[in-house]
Amino acid sequence: MKALCWHGKNDVRIDTVPDPIIQDPDDVILKVTSTAICGSDLHLLGGLVPTMQEGDILGHEFMGEVVDLGKNVTKFKKGDRVVVPFTISCGHCSYCESEEYSLCDNSNPEPELGQKNMGHAIAGIFGYSHMTGGYSGGQAEYVRVPYSSVGPVKVPDELGDEKVLFLSDIFPTGYMAAVNADIKKGDVVAVWGCGPVGQFTIKSAWMLGASRVIAIDSVPERLKLAETFGKAETISTTNSQEVYSLLMDMTGGKGPDCCIDAVGAEAHGTGKMEIIKDEVKDIVKLDSDHPYALEQIIKCCKKGGNVSVPGVYVDTVEIPFGAAMNKSLTFRMGQTHVQAYLEPLLNKIKNEEIDPSSIITHRLKLEDAPNAYETFRDKKDGCIKVVMTP
């Protein structure tokens, strides 16, 4: 089969690789019908994520048609269309039983790598390094889905792929980001980053009772989408002091009640010294993460406010922790417990409360994936979200 494979920093290629086969009784094999490039895939492209190996198949946002089943599978039959969580979870460890599926104890077959890099292993993740299990991803013609009884859901025929594909990751990720912010009715919510996760975070903040949502980004087309799709007020970033000043003006000096970092490791500094600092750190390989959004959030969030971090970080970061402590900020973060949100969010799509396909800007074939990664990374051609079909 054809699949997108990692060959090193800024080097991804379409290769011919062996078709996946049933390995365990709870496996299913999917013929992939739609797959997407996620912002966190760019961390792989940029070489930021440790334990990648040459030839690893990428992709953790995908869905498809069941074409083969393990002997224990009763939830699905051949021909079913299913969408798959990017996190792989066993369903019966203490974390899964607490619906903390991304912390599953059993689905990561290479826990020693997670322990070495993070202290503990987290759940397996499709197409996202050997630290998260070394599972082949779904930017391919076919993919093996283990633990298929836990998480993957059948989707109704009347909903096309583009309506439901993002249940695999970015819609639940945006929703959990809003949940982690502990939004109360009437809260003012500020979201840093108007990429795909940020867009769904904005929509989810409204669903949870926000009275105002303020979106912050530097890319004009993303800000425009935040206004039209998200109905948010927007701030175009120029420098951190201006973001702070504008937010104080907009909130009467109080600051937002809830602040959400939907940017993560590859935030870009806007001041001259920040840019120089990043270039030096990258050259000497010191603290590859750039937490500028998080720095702004700590300064801007109200005293006693809530900070939610869905943006992916992979290394050590420097943040003004003293300010966070003295302002009594509450932080919640983590990989998404997708399985906990799939059915409720599928119902929101069925009920036409949201049309996830509204954020798609580029529709391509799988063979175009290497160029699509470059277009997405460099924000060319107004690119916000890429969906590919094998």
C-alpha positions as a Markdown table, in Angstrom:
| # | Residue | x | y | z |
|---|---|---|---|---|
| 1 | Met | 0.0 | 0.0 | 0.0 |
| 2 | Lys | 1.0 | 3.7 | -0.2 |
| 3 | Ala | 1.7 | 5.6 | 3.0 |
| 4 | Leu | 3.3 | 8.8 | 4.1 |
| 5 | Cys | 6.5 | 8.0 | 5.9 |
| 6 | Trp | 8.9 | 10.0 | 8.1 |
| 7 | His | 12.5 | 10.1 | 6.9 |
| 8 | Gly | 14.0 | 12.8 | 9.1 |
| 9 | Lys | 13.5 | 16.5 | 9.8 |
| 10 | Asn | 11.5 | 18.2 | 7.0 |
| 11 | Asp | 11.6 | 14.9 | 5.0 |
| 12 | Val | 8.3 | 13.0 | 4.6 |
| 13 | Arg | 7.6 | 10.8 | 1.5 |
| 14 | Ile | 5.0 | 8.6 | 0.0 |
| 15 | Asp | 6.4 | 5.1 | 0.2 |
| 16 | Thr | 5.2 | 1.6 | -0.7 |
| 17 | Val | 4.9 | -0.4 | 2.5 |
| 18 | Pro | 3.4 | -3.7 | 3.6 |
| 19 | Asp | -0.4 | -3.8 | 4.1 |
| 20 | Pro | -1.4 | -4.0 | 7.8 |
| 21 | Ile | -2.7 | -7.3 | 9.1 |
| 22 | Ile | -4.8 | -8.5 | 12.1 |
| 23 | Gln | -2.4 | -9.0 | 15.0 |
| 24 | Asp | -4.8 | -9.2 | 18.0 |
| 25 | Pro | -8.3 | -10.5 | 18.3 |
| 26 | Asp | -9.7 | -7.0 | 18.9 |
| 27 | Asp | -8.1 | -5.5 | 15.8 |
| 28 | Val | -9.9 | -4.1 | 12.8 |
| 29 | Ile | -8.3 | -3.1 | 9.5 |
| 30 | Leu | -9.7 | 0.1 | 7.9 |
| 31 | Lys | -9.5 | 1.2 | 4.3 |
| 32 | Val | -8.8 | 4.8 | 5.0 |
| 33 | Thr | -11.3 | 7.1 | 3.2 |
| 34 | Ser | -10.2 | 10.5 | 4.7 |
| 35 | Thr | -7.2 | 11.6 | 6.7 |
| 36 | Ala | -6.0 | 15.0 | 7.8 |
| 37 | Ile | -2.8 | 16.8 | 8.7 |
| 38 | Cys | -2.8 | 18.0 | 12.3 |
| 39 | Gly | -0.9 | 21.0 | 13.7 |
| 40 | Ser | 1.0 | 18.6 | 16.0 |
| 41 | Asp | 2.2 | 16.6 | 12.9 |
| 42 | Leu | 4.3 | 19.7 | 12.2 |
| 43 | His | 6.3 | 18.9 | 15.4 |
| 44 | Leu | 7.2 | 15.6 | 13.8 |
| 45 | Leu | 8.1 | 17.3 | 10.5 |
| 46 | Gly | 10.3 | 19.7 | 12.3 |
| 47 | Gly | 12.1 | 17.0 | 14.2 |
| 48 | Leu | 10.9 | 18.2 | 17.7 |
| 49 | Val | 9.5 | 14.9 | 18.9 |
| 50 | Pro | 12.0 | 12.3 | 20.1 |
| 51 | Thr | 12.0 | 8.5 | 19.3 |
| 52 | Met | 10.8 | 8.9 | 15.7 |
| 53 | Gln | 12.4 | 6.2 | 13.4 |
| 54 | Glu | 12.9 | 6.4 | 9.6 |
| 55 | Gly | 10.0 | 4.8 | 7.8 |
| 56 | Asp | 7.4 | 5.5 | 10.5 |
| 57 | Ile | 3.9 | 6.0 | 9.0 |
| 58 | Leu | 2.4 | 9.3 | 10.0 |
| 59 | Gly | -1.2 | 10.5 | 10.7 |
| 60 | His | -3.5 | 10.4 | 13.7 |
| 61 | Glu | -6.6 | 12.0 | 12.2 |
| 62 | Phe | -8.4 | 9.5 | 10.0 |
| 63 | Met | -11.5 | 7.4 | 9.4 |
| 64 | Gly | -12.5 | 4.7 | 7.0 |
| 65 | Glu | -14.3 | 1.5 | 6.1 |
| 66 | Val | -13.9 | -1.7 | 8.0 |
| 67 | Val | -12.4 | -4.4 | 5.6 |
| 68 | Asp | -11.2 | -7.0 | 8.1 |
| 69 | Leu | -11.9 | -7.9 | 11.8 |
| 70 | Gly | -10.3 | -9.8 | 14.6 |
| 71 | Lys | -12.1 | -12.9 | 15.9 |
| 72 | Asn | -13.3 | -11.0 | 19.1 |
| 73 | Val | -14.8 | -8.0 | 17.3 |
| 74 | Thr | -18.5 | -7.7 | 17.7 |
| 75 | Lys | -19.0 | -4.0 | 17.6 |
| 76 | Phe | -18.4 | -3.6 | 13.9 |
| 77 | Lys | -18.9 | -5.5 | 10.7 |
| 78 | Lys | -17.2 | -5.3 | 7.3 |
| 79 | Gly | -18.4 | -2.2 | 5.4 |
| 80 | Asp | -19.0 | -0.1 | 8.5 |
| 81 | Arg | -17.7 | 3.5 | 8.3 |
| 82 | Val | -15.9 | 4.4 | 11.5 |
| 83 | Val | -14.0 | 7.4 | 12.9 |
| 84 | Val | -11.1 | 6.6 | 15.2 |
| 85 | Pro | -9.7 | 8.4 | 18.2 |
| 86 | Phe | -6.1 | 9.4 | 17.9 |
| 87 | Thr | -5.5 | 8.0 | 21.4 |
| 88 | Ile | -5.4 | 4.2 | 21.8 |
| 89 | Ser | -6.9 | 2.9 | 25.0 |
| 90 | Cys | -7.6 | -0.5 | 26.6 |
| 91 | Gly | -10.8 | 0.4 | 28.3 |
| 92 | His | -10.2 | -1.5 | 31.6 |
| 93 | Cys | -7.2 | 0.0 | 33.4 |
| 94 | Ser | -7.8 | 2.5 | 36.2 |
| 95 | Tyr | -7.3 | 5.5 | 33.9 |
| 96 | Cys | -9.7 | 4.3 | 31.3 |
| 97 | Glu | -12.3 | 3.5 | 33.9 |
| 98 | Ser | -11.9 | 7.1 | 35.1 |
| 99 | Glu | -12.4 | 8.2 | 31.4 |
| 100 | Glu | -8.8 | 9.5 | 31.4 |
| 101 | Tyr | -8.2 | 7.6 | 28.2 |
| 102 | Ser | -5.0 | 9.3 | 27.0 |
| 103 | Leu | -3.3 | 8.1 | 30.2 |
| 104 | Cys | -4.1 | 4.4 | 29.5 |
| 105 | Asp | -1.7 | 2.0 | 31.2 |
| 106 | Asn | -1.8 | -0.8 | 28.7 |
| 107 | Ser | -2.0 | 0.4 | 25.1 |
| 108 | Asn | 1.6 | 1.6 | 24.8 |
| 109 | Pro | 3.8 | -1.3 | 24.0 |
| 110 | Glu | 7.0 | 0.7 | 24.5 |
| 111 | Pro | 6.5 | 2.2 | 27.9 |
| 112 | Glu | 10.2 | 2.4 | 28.7 |
| 113 | Leu | 10.6 | 5.2 | 26.1 |
| 114 | Gly | 7.8 | 7.2 | 27.7 |
| 115 | Gln | 9.3 | 6.7 | 31.1 |
| 116 | Lys | 12.7 | 7.8 | 30.0 |
| 117 | Asn | 11.4 | 11.0 | 28.4 |
| 118 | Met | 8.5 | 11.9 | 30.6 |
| 119 | Gly | 8.7 | 9.8 | 33.8 |
| 120 | His | 5.7 | 7.8 | 32.9 |
| 121 | Ala | 4.3 | 6.4 | 29.6 |
| 122 | Ile | 1.0 | 7.7 | 28.3 |
| 123 | Ala | -1.4 | 5.9 | 26.0 |
| 124 | Gly | -0.5 | 4.8 | 22.5 |
| 125 | Ile | -1.1 | 7.3 | 19.8 |
| 126 | Phe | -1.3 | 6.6 | 16.1 |
| 127 | Gly | 1.6 | 7.8 | 14.0 |
| 128 | Tyr | 3.3 | 9.8 | 16.7 |
| 129 | Ser | 6.7 | 8.3 | 17.7 |
| 130 | His | 7.8 | 5.2 | 19.5 |
| 131 | Met | 7.5 | 7.1 | 22.8 |
| 132 | Thr | 3.7 | 6.7 | 22.2 |
| 133 | Gly | 3.9 | 3.1 | 21.0 |
| 134 | Gly | 5.3 | 3.2 | 17.5 |
| 135 | Tyr | 1.9 | 2.6 | 16.0 |
| 136 | Ser | 1.5 | 3.1 | 12.2 |
| 137 | Gly | -0.7 | 6.1 | 11.4 |
| 138 | Gly | -3.6 | 6.7 | 9.1 |
| 139 | Gln | -2.0 | 8.9 | 6.4 |
| 140 | Ala | -2.1 | 5.7 | 4.4 |
| 141 | Glu | -4.4 | 3.5 | 2.3 |
| 142 | Tyr | -5.0 | 1.1 | 5.1 |
| 143 | Val | -4.4 | 1.1 | 8.9 |
| 144 | Arg | -4.7 | -1.4 | 11.8 |
| 145 | Val | -6.8 | -0.2 | 14.7 |
| 146 | Pro | -6.1 | -2.1 | 17.9 |
| 147 | Tyr | -8.5 | -2.1 | 20.9 |
| 148 | Ser | -11.3 | -1.4 | 18.4 |
| 149 | Ser | -14.0 | -2.0 | 21.1 |
| 150 | Val | -12.9 | 1.1 | 22.9 |
| 151 | Gly | -13.5 | 4.4 | 21.3 |
| 152 | Pro | -14.0 | 4.0 | 17.5 |
| 153 | Val | -17.6 | 4.8 | 16.6 |
| 154 | Lys | -19.7 | 3.9 | 13.6 |
| 155 | Val | -21.0 | 7.0 | 11.8 |
| 156 | Pro | -24.3 | 7.2 | 10.0 |
| 157 | Asp | -24.4 | 7.1 | 6.2 |
| 158 | Glu | -26.1 | 10.5 | 6.0 |
| 159 | Leu | -23.0 | 12.2 | 7.5 |
| 160 | Gly | -20.2 | 12.6 | 4.9 |
| 161 | Asp | -16.6 | 12.1 | 6.0 |
| 162 | Glu | -15.9 | 15.8 | 6.2 |
| 163 | Lys | -18.7 | 16.3 | 8.8 |
| 164 | Val | -17.2 | 13.7 | 11.2 |
| 165 | Leu | -13.5 | 13.3 | 10.4 |
| 166 | Phe | -12.4 | 15.8 | 13.0 |
| 167 | Leu | -14.0 | 13.7 | 15.8 |
| 168 | Ser | -10.7 | 11.8 | 15.6 |
| 169 | Asp | -8.9 | 14.6 | 17.3 |
| 170 | Ile | -9.4 | 18.4 | 16.9 |
| 171 | Phe | -13.0 | 18.8 | 17.7 |
| 172 | Pro | -12.7 | 16.7 | 21.0 |
| 173 | Thr | -9.4 | 18.5 | 21.7 |
| 174 | Gly | -11.0 | 21.9 | 21.4 |
| 175 | Tyr | -13.9 | 20.8 | 23.5 |
| 176 | Met | -11.8 | 19.3 | 26.2 |
| 177 | Ala | -9.7 | 22.5 | 26.2 |
| 178 | Ala | -12.8 | 24.5 | 27.0 |
| 179 | Val | -13.9 | 21.9 | 29.6 |
| 180 | Asn | -10.4 | 22.1 | 31.3 |
| 181 | Ala | -10.8 | 25.9 | 31.4 |
| 182 | Asp | -13.8 | 25.4 | 33.8 |
| 183 | Ile | -15.8 | 28.0 | 31.9 |
| 184 | Lys | -18.7 | 29.3 | 34.0 |
| 185 | Lys | -21.8 | 31.0 | 32.5 |
| 186 | Gly | -20.9 | 34.6 | 31.7 |
| 187 | Asp | -17.1 | 34.1 | 31.7 |
| 188 | Val | -14.8 | 36.0 | 29.3 |
| 189 | Val | -12.6 | 33.4 | 27.5 |
| 190 | Ala | -9.4 | 34.3 | 25.5 |
| 191 | Val | -8.0 | 31.7 | 23.1 |
| 192 | Trp | -4.4 | 32.0 | 21.9 |
| 193 | Gly | -4.1 | 30.4 | 18.4 |
| 194 | Cys | -6.8 | 30.3 | 15.7 |
| 195 | Gly | -5.6 | 27.2 | 13.9 |
| 196 | Pro | -8.0 | 24.2 | 13.7 |
| 197 | Val | -7.9 | 23.3 | 17.4 |
| 198 | Gly | -8.3 | 27.0 | 18.3 |
| 199 | Gln | -11.4 | 27.2 | 16.1 |
| 200 | Phe | -13.1 | 24.3 | 17.8 |
| 201 | Thr | -12.0 | 25.7 | 21.2 |
| 202 | Ile | -13.8 | 28.9 | 20.4 |
| 203 | Lys | -17.0 | 27.1 | 19.3 |
| 204 | Ser | -16.8 | 25.0 | 22.5 |
| 205 | Ala | -16.4 | 27.9 | 24.8 |
| 206 | Trp | -19.7 | 29.3 | 23.5 |
| 207 | Met | -21.3 | 25.9 | 24.1 |
| 208 | Leu | -20.1 | 25.9 | 27.7 |
| 209 | Gly | -21.6 | 29.3 | 28.5 |
| 210 | Ala | -19.0 | 32.0 | 27.7 |
| 211 | Ser | -20.3 | 35.5 | 27.4 |
| 212 | Arg | -17.4 | 36.7 | 25.3 |
| 213 | Val | -14.7 | 34.9 | 23.4 |
| 214 | Ile | -11.6 | 36.7 | 22.3 |
| 215 | Ala | -9.3 | 35.1 | 19.7 |
| 216 | Ile | -5.6 | 36.0 | 19.4 |
| 217 | Asp | -3.4 | 35.2 | 16.4 |
| 218 | Ser | -1.1 | 36.7 | 13.8 |
| 219 | Val | -2.5 | 35.1 | 10.6 |
| 220 | Pro | -5.3 | 37.2 | 8.9 |
| 221 | Glu | -7.2 | 34.2 | 7.4 |
| 222 | Arg | -7.3 | 32.4 | 10.8 |
| 223 | Leu | -8.6 | 35.6 | 12.5 |
| 224 | Lys | -11.2 | 36.0 | 9.8 |
| 225 | Leu | -12.4 | 32.4 | 10.3 |
| 226 | Ala | -12.5 | 33.0 | 14.1 |
| 227 | Glu | -14.9 | 35.9 | 13.4 |
| 228 | Thr | -17.1 | 34.1 | 10.9 |
| 229 | Phe | -17.1 | 30.5 | 12.1 |
| 230 | Gly | -16.4 | 31.2 | 15.7 |
| 231 | Lys | -18.2 | 34.6 | 16.2 |
| 232 | Ala | -15.3 | 35.7 | 18.3 |
| 233 | Glu | -13.8 | 39.1 | 18.9 |
| 234 | Thr | -10.2 | 39.1 | 17.6 |
| 235 | Ile | -6.8 | 40.5 | 18.4 |
| 236 | Ser | -4.0 | 40.5 | 15.8 |
| 237 | Thr | -0.7 | 39.9 | 17.6 |
| 238 | Thr | 2.0 | 42.5 | 17.1 |
| 239 | Asn | 3.9 | 42.2 | 20.4 |
| 240 | Ser | 3.1 | 40.8 | 23.8 |
| 241 | Gln | 2.7 | 44.2 | 25.4 |
| 242 | Glu | 0.0 | 45.2 | 22.9 |
| 243 | Val | -1.9 | 42.0 | 23.5 |
| 244 | Tyr | -1.8 | 42.6 | 27.2 |
| 245 | Ser | -2.9 | 46.2 | 26.8 |
| 246 | Leu | -5.8 | 45.4 | 24.5 |
| 247 | Leu | -7.0 | 42.6 | 26.7 |
| 248 | Met | -6.9 | 44.9 | 29.7 |
| 249 | Asp | -8.9 | 47.5 | 27.8 |
| 250 | Met | -11.4 | 44.9 | 26.7 |
| 251 | Thr | -12.0 | 43.5 | 30.2 |
| 252 | Gly | -11.9 | 46.7 | 32.3 |
| 253 | Gly | -8.4 | 45.9 | 33.6 |
| 254 | Lys | -9.4 | 42.5 | 35.1 |
| 255 | Gly | -8.1 | 40.2 | 32.4 |
| 256 | Pro | -10.0 | 37.2 | 30.9 |
| 257 | Asp | -11.5 | 34.7 | 33.3 |
| 258 | Cys | -10.2 | 31.7 | 31.3 |
| 259 | Cys | -7.2 | 31.6 | 29.0 |
| 260 | Ile | -6.5 | 28.8 | 26.6 |
| 261 | Asp | -3.2 | 28.0 | 24.8 |
| 262 | Ala | -4.1 | 26.4 | 21.5 |
| 263 | Val | -0.7 | 27.1 | 20.1 |
| 264 | Gly | 1.8 | 24.9 | 21.9 |
| 265 | Ala | 5.5 | 24.3 | 21.3 |
| 266 | Glu | 6.0 | 26.3 | 18.1 |
| 267 | Ala | 4.7 | 29.7 | 19.1 |
| 268 | His | 6.6 | 32.5 | 17.4 |
| 269 | Gly | 7.9 | 35.5 | 19.2 |
| 270 | Thr | 7.1 | 38.9 | 17.7 |
| 271 | Gly | 9.7 | 41.1 | 19.2 |
| 272 | Lys | 13.2 | 41.4 | 17.8 |
| 273 | Met | 14.9 | 40.0 | 20.9 |
| 274 | Glu | 12.4 | 37.1 | 21.1 |
| 275 | Ile | 13.2 | 36.2 | 17.5 |
| 276 | Ile | 17.0 | 36.3 | 18.1 |
| 277 | Lys | 16.5 | 34.2 | 21.3 |
| 278 | Asp | 14.6 | 31.6 | 19.4 |
| 279 | Glu | 17.3 | 31.4 | 16.7 |
| 280 | Val | 20.0 | 31.0 | 19.3 |
| 281 | Lys | 18.1 | 28.3 | 21.2 |
| 282 | Asp | 17.4 | 26.4 | 18.0 |
| 283 | Ile | 21.1 | 26.5 | 16.9 |
| 284 | Val | 22.4 | 25.1 | 20.3 |
| 285 | Lys | 19.3 | 22.8 | 20.7 |
| 286 | Leu | 18.3 | 24.4 | 24.0 |
| 287 | Asp | 14.6 | 24.2 | 25.0 |
| 288 | Ser | 13.2 | 23.7 | 21.5 |
| 289 | Asp | 9.7 | 24.7 | 22.6 |
| 290 | His | 8.8 | 28.4 | 22.3 |
| 291 | Pro | 6.2 | 29.1 | 24.9 |
| 292 | Tyr | 5.3 | 32.7 | 24.0 |
| 293 | Ala | 1.6 | 32.2 | 24.0 |
| 294 | Leu | 1.9 | 30.7 | 27.5 |
| 295 | Glu | 4.0 | 33.6 | 28.7 |
| 296 | Gln | 1.3 | 36.0 | 27.5 |
| 297 | Ile | -1.4 | 34.0 | 29.1 |
| 298 | Ile | 0.2 | 34.0 | 32.5 |
| 299 | Lys | 0.5 | 37.8 | 32.3 |
| 300 | Cys | -3.0 | 38.4 | 30.9 |
| 301 | Cys | -5.2 | 36.0 | 32.8 |
| 302 | Lys | -7.1 | 37.4 | 35.7 |
| 303 | Lys | -6.0 | 36.8 | 39.3 |
| 304 | Gly | -7.4 | 33.4 | 40.3 |
| 305 | Gly | -8.1 | 32.6 | 36.7 |
| 306 | Asn | -8.0 | 29.3 | 34.8 |
| 307 | Val | -5.5 | 28.3 | 32.2 |
| 308 | Ser | -6.1 | 25.4 | 29.8 |
| 309 | Val | -3.3 | 24.0 | 27.6 |
| 310 | Pro | -4.4 | 21.8 | 24.7 |
| 311 | Gly | -1.4 | 22.9 | 22.6 |
| 312 | Val | 1.3 | 20.2 | 22.5 |
| 313 | Tyr | 4.6 | 20.7 | 24.2 |
| 314 | Val | 7.5 | 18.3 | 23.8 |
| 315 | Asp | 10.4 | 19.7 | 25.7 |
| 316 | Thr | 11.5 | 22.0 | 28.6 |
| 317 | Val | 9.9 | 25.5 | 28.6 |
| 318 | Glu | 10.8 | 28.7 | 30.3 |
| 319 | Ile | 7.7 | 30.5 | 31.7 |
| 320 | Pro | 7.1 | 33.2 | 34.4 |
| 321 | Phe | 6.2 | 30.6 | 37.0 |
| 322 | Gly | 6.4 | 33.1 | 39.8 |
| 323 | Ala | 3.7 | 35.2 | 38.3 |
| 324 | Ala | 1.5 | 32.2 | 37.8 |
| 325 | Met | 2.0 | 31.1 | 41.5 |
| 326 | Asn | 1.4 | 34.6 | 42.9 |
| 327 | Lys | -1.7 | 35.2 | 40.8 |
| 328 | Ser | -3.1 | 31.9 | 42.0 |
| 329 | Leu | -3.7 | 30.6 | 38.5 |
| 330 | Thr | -5.1 | 27.1 | 38.0 |
| 331 | Phe | -3.6 | 25.0 | 35.1 |
| 332 | Arg | -5.2 | 22.0 | 33.4 |
| 333 | Met | -3.7 | 20.3 | 30.4 |
| 334 | Gly | -3.1 | 17.0 | 28.6 |
| 335 | Gln | -3.6 | 14.9 | 25.6 |
| 336 | Thr | -7.3 | 14.5 | 24.8 |
| 337 | His | -9.5 | 11.8 | 26.3 |
| 338 | Val | -11.1 | 11.5 | 22.9 |
| 339 | Gln | -13.2 | 8.4 | 23.7 |
| 340 | Ala | -15.1 | 10.3 | 26.5 |
| 341 | Tyr | -16.3 | 13.0 | 24.0 |
| 342 | Leu | -17.0 | 11.1 | 20.8 |
| 343 | Glu | -20.6 | 10.2 | 21.2 |
| 344 | Pro | -21.7 | 13.6 | 22.7 |
| 345 | Leu | -20.0 | 15.5 | 20.0 |
| 346 | Leu | -21.3 | 13.2 | 17.2 |
| 347 | Asn | -24.7 | 14.1 | 18.5 |
| 348 | Lys | -24.0 | 17.8 | 18.2 |
| 349 | Ile | -23.0 | 17.2 | 14.6 |
| 350 | Lys | -26.2 | 15.2 | 14.0 |
| 351 | Asn | -28.3 | 18.0 | 15.5 |
| 352 | Glu | -26.6 | 20.5 | 13.3 |
| 353 | Glu | -25.2 | 22.5 | 16.2 |
| 354 | Ile | -21.9 | 22.7 | 14.4 |
| 355 | Asp | -20.5 | 21.9 | 11.0 |
| 356 | Pro | -16.9 | 20.9 | 11.4 |
| 357 | Ser | -16.2 | 20.9 | 7.7 |
| 358 | Ser | -16.3 | 24.7 | 7.7 |
| 359 | Ile | -12.6 | 24.9 | 8.6 |
| 360 | Ile | -11.4 | 22.9 | 5.6 |
| 361 | Thr | -9.4 | 25.0 | 3.2 |
| 362 | His | -7.5 | 22.3 | 1.2 |
| 363 | Arg | -8.7 | 19.0 | -0.2 |
| 364 | Leu | -6.0 | 16.9 | -1.8 |
| 365 | Lys | -5.0 | 13.3 | -2.6 |
| 366 | Leu | -2.7 | 11.3 | -0.4 |
| 367 | Glu | 0.1 | 11.5 | -2.9 |
| 368 | Asp | 0.2 | 15.2 | -2.5 |
| 369 | Ala | 0.9 | 14.9 | 1.3 |
| 370 | Pro | 4.6 | 16.0 | 1.2 |
| 371 | Asn | 3.7 | 19.3 | -0.5 |
| 372 | Ala | 0.6 | 19.6 | 1.7 |
| 373 | Tyr | 2.8 | 19.5 | 4.8 |
| 374 | Glu | 4.9 | 22.3 | 3.5 |
| 375 | Thr | 1.9 | 24.4 | 2.5 |
| 376 | Phe | 0.3 | 23.9 | 6.0 |
| 377 | Arg | 3.6 | 24.5 | 7.8 |
| 378 | Asp | 4.3 | 27.7 | 5.9 |
| 379 | Lys | 0.7 | 28.9 | 5.9 |
| 380 | Lys | 0.7 | 29.3 | 2.2 |
| 381 | Asp | -2.4 | 29.8 | 0.1 |
| 382 | Gly | -4.5 | 30.6 | 3.1 |
| 383 | Cys | -4.1 | 27.0 | 4.4 |
| 384 | Ile | -5.9 | 26.3 | 7.7 |
| 385 | Lys | -6.9 | 22.6 | 7.4 |
| 386 | Val | -5.9 | 19.9 | 4.9 |
| 387 | Val | -8.0 | 16.8 | 4.3 |
| 388 | Met | -6.6 | 14.1 | 2.1 |
| 389 | Thr | -8.2 | 11.1 | 0.4 |
| 390 | Pro | -6.1 | 8.0 | -0.5 |
